[in-house]
């Protein structure tokens, strides 16, 4: 009894359809407004991505260390190093003037741009429902009462 398919079937690459077409992925600039000015988060090339990842690693390392005391300006500079890889119009002073939630939202937007998770803005944001309970099989005996979830 054979469990594995023969190599001849797997080697015929012309019959295999791609799961993801990387040629169809095009990074688009993403804009945001701060203090009435529109800033653009631009798509990154490899050298800018390297700058981003290095700056992000430095930021995360400095925040994780207990013996390093960052003042607000130094922290803003570290955030600016991360953000400047994708946005060259935002300044350290802009970051210092932002509320904490604005800095967090901008940082998350940059992460979304880098990972390709930005939506086009027309969709309503909502949490994805995981069909956990829909995947459970129904009881085998109709005379058994439903599980109440408790004792």
Buried (B, 14 or more C-beta within 10 A) or exposed (E): EEEEEEEEEEEEEEEEEEEEEEEEEEBEEBEBEBEEEEBEBBBBEEEBBEBBEEBBEEBEEBEEEEEEEBEEEEBBBBBBBBBBBBBEEBEBEBBBEBEEEBBEEBBEBBBBBBEEEBEEEEEEEEEEEEEEEEEEEEEEEEEEEEEEEEE
